[in-house]
């Protein structure tokens, strides 16, 4: 993959969404480390929303400003 194919600009929507998604997954991994027991279906769905909603939101914001 060439360097010019992947933009690392803070205004690139794909890059911003990826950064937010990675940070959200890291926060969730930290939370899971603190909680005992297996997650329920409701928890799994909440986790999926907790990662995809912020990433989608910042993608749209970056797309509008970029």
Wavefront OBJ file of the C-alpha trace (Angstrom):
o trace
v 0.000 0.000 0.000
v 1.428 3.333 -1.010
v 1.654 6.169 1.482
v -0.566 8.402 -0.642
v -3.469 5.906 -0.491
v -4.069 6.381 3.247
v -4.479 9.904 4.563
v -3.462 10.653 8.148
v -4.941 14.125 8.203
v -7.073 15.028 11.220
v -9.685 16.292 8.804
v -9.972 12.981 6.915
v -13.255 11.384 8.053
v -11.990 7.799 7.770
v -8.918 8.569 9.872
v -10.878 10.423 12.562
v -13.495 7.660 12.793
v -10.769 5.013 13.064
v -9.035 6.902 15.882
v -12.289 7.307 17.815
v -13.186 3.643 17.292
v -9.780 2.510 18.584
v -10.105 4.735 21.652
v -13.635 3.436 22.301
v -12.475 -0.184 22.039
v -9.610 0.572 24.426
v -12.004 2.085 26.949
v -14.262 -0.942 26.632
v -11.341 -3.325 27.123
v -10.449 -1.432 30.299
v -14.066 -1.652 31.493
v -14.272 -5.383 30.750
v -11.113 -5.872 32.785
v -12.828 -4.310 35.790
v -16.089 -6.309 35.572
v -16.438 -9.914 36.728
v -18.499 -12.494 34.856
v -19.558 -13.032 31.267
v -21.358 -10.227 29.413
v -25.064 -10.576 28.633
v -26.652 -10.005 25.226
v -27.754 -6.531 26.313
v -24.185 -5.683 27.288
v -22.829 -6.884 23.938
v -25.369 -4.777 22.048
v -24.592 -1.770 24.223
v -20.881 -2.224 23.527
v -21.475 -2.360 19.778
v -23.481 0.860 19.952
v -20.886 2.452 22.226
v -18.210 1.912 19.558
v -20.141 2.513 16.346
v -22.150 5.584 17.361
v -19.188 7.801 18.359
v -17.193 6.666 15.321
v -20.112 7.393 13.007
v -20.775 10.731 14.648
v -17.202 11.982 14.309
v -17.079 10.647 10.745
v -20.030 12.854 9.835
v -18.590 15.854 11.679
v -15.215 15.455 9.946
v -16.959 15.004 6.596
v -18.853 18.267 7.075
v -15.792 20.247 8.194
v -13.301 18.582 5.833
l 1 2 3 4 5 6 7 8 9 10 11 12 13 14 15 16 17 18 19 20 21 22 23 24 25 26 27 28 29 30 31 32 33 34 35 36 37 38 39 40 41 42 43 44 45 46 47 48 49 50 51 52 53 54 55 56 57 58 59 60 61 62 63 64 65 66
